[in-house]
Amino acid sequence: MLALKLVTALSNIRIIFAAFGTQIAATALAQGLLNKALAVGTGLMSALPVTALALGVVGLADALRQAATDQKDFNKLLQEGTVAEINAALAIERLMLHALRGGNLRAVAQAVKLIKDR
């Protein structure tokens, strides 16, 4: 009688394990996949500050390069613009001086008009 109960109990355990064994295996597989995903996510999160720092350095270097280029362009424009303006003013002054020395009133009027238009 005891042997029959033991065999029945073992048989029931085997049936239960057969029914739930696949479920247990699937649960273990899912847990393993979740652990791997968590490890990957943790790795990505630890790399985030380094990536942000690298992008910040690259952005700063680009901004400094652009500022240097803009400053160079501005200095070139300032120098060329100033030289051109001085040369134009000198030409007008020479024209005025030449007109005054020669007594040419029409040339004097033209020089005065050029001075006013500046």
C-alpha positions in Angstrom: 0.0 0.0 0.0 2.8 2.4 0.9 4.6 1.5 -2.2 1.5 2.2 -4.3 1.1 5.6 -2.7 4.8 6.3 -3.3 4.5 5.3 -7.0 1.4 7.4 -7.4 3.0 10.4 -5.8 6.1 10.0 -8.0 3.9 9.6 -11.0 2.0 12.8 -10.1 5.3 14.7 -9.6 6.5 13.4 -13.0 3.2 14.6 -14.6 3.4 17.9 -13.0 7.1 18.4 -13.9 6.3 17.4 -17.5 3.4 19.9 -17.6 5.3 22.8 -16.0 8.9 21.9 -17.1 8.6 23.7 -20.4 7.1 26.7 -18.6 10.1 26.6 -16.1 12.5 26.4 -19.0 10.9 29.3 -20.8 10.9 31.4 -17.6 14.6 30.6 -17.1 15.4 31.5 -20.7 13.5 34.8 -20.4 15.3 35.6 -17.2 18.6 34.9 -18.9 17.7 37.2 -21.8 16.6 40.0 -19.4 19.9 39.7 -17.5 21.8 40.1 -20.8 19.7 43.1 -21.8 20.3 44.6 -18.4 24.1 44.1 -18.8 24.0 45.8 -22.3 21.9 48.6 -20.9 24.2 49.1 -18.0 27.2 49.2 -20.4 25.5 51.8 -22.6 24.6 53.9 -19.6 28.2 53.8 -18.4 29.4 54.9 -21.9 26.9 57.8 -22.0 29.0 60.3 -20.0 32.1 59.5 -22.0 30.2 60.0 -25.3 28.7 63.3 -24.1 32.1 64.5 -23.0 33.6 63.6 -26.4 30.8 65.3 -28.3 31.2 68.4 -26.1 34.9 68.6 -26.8 34.3 68.2 -30.5 31.6 70.9 -30.4 33.9 73.3 -28.5 36.8 72.7 -31.0 34.5 73.4 -33.9 33.2 76.6 -32.2 36.8 77.7 -31.6 37.8 77.0 -35.2 34.7 78.9 -36.5 35.5 81.8 -34.2 39.1 82.0 -35.4 37.9 81.8 -39.1 35.4 84.6 -38.5 37.9 86.7 -36.7 40.4 86.3 -39.6 37.7 87.2 -42.1 36.7 90.2 -40.1 40.3 91.4 -39.7 40.8 91.0 -43.5 37.6 92.9 -44.3 38.5 95.6 -41.8 42.0 96.1 -43.2 40.9 96.0 -46.9 37.9 98.2 -46.2 40.0 100.8 -44.3 42.8 100.8 -46.9 40.2 101.3 -49.7 38.5 104.1 -47.8 41.7 105.9 -47.1 42.8 105.5 -50.8 39.4 106.9 -51.9 39.6 109.8 -49.5 43.2 110.5 -50.7 42.1 110.5 -54.3 39.3 113.0 -53.6 41.7 115.2 -51.6 44.3 115.1 -54.5 41.5 115.9 -57.0 40.4 118.8 -54.8 44.0 120.1 -54.4 44.6 119.8 -58.2 41.4 121.6 -58.9 42.1 124.4 -56.5 45.7 124.9 -57.9 44.4 125.0 -61.4 41.4 127.2 -60.7 39.0 124.8 -62.2 35.7 125.4 -60.5 33.9 122.5 -62.2 36.5 120.1 -60.8 36.3 121.7 -57.3 32.5 121.2 -57.4 32.9 117.6 -58.4 35.4 117.0 -55.6 33.0 118.6 -53.1 30.2 116.4 -54.3 32.4 113.3 -53.9 33.2 114.4 -50.3 29.5 114.9 -49.5 28.6 111.4 -51.0 31.1 109.6 -48.7 
